């Protein structure tokens, strides 16, 4: 089984990811949702294939970019409703030499809908 982690203080991202994930492939993943970085750290999820990271984790009062040194995954997806902010921190992650990620993406989380063609293309 592969592992997906959604690190977002709200659950809309999780619902959107589950909705647009390619049908038939979702069953081959364990999906974990954490609404705080503290809970993510306590769980100690190993071998993360894809991590979705919100721009700002309000419950922790942390920005996604701040926790990158403590996260390891094959694919990192900044997933925020503010596309320009996701783009900016994705670029910082790439420039900052965070080599624990094979690929880094920025995708806009769309509020009020489950459909997201940009997310579907990444997945």
Secondary structure as UniProt FT lines:
FT   STRAND          2..7
FT   HELIX           12..20
FT   TURN            23..25
FT   HELIX           26..28
FT   STRAND          29..34
FT   HELIX           37..43
FT   STRAND          50..53
FT   STRAND          56..57
FT   TURN            58..61
FT   STRAND          62..63
FT   HELIX           64..67
FT   HELIX           68..70
FT   STRAND          75..80
FT   HELIX           83..95
FT   TURN            96..97
FT   TURN            99..100
FT   STRAND          103..108
FT   TURN            111..112
FT   HELIX           117..122
//
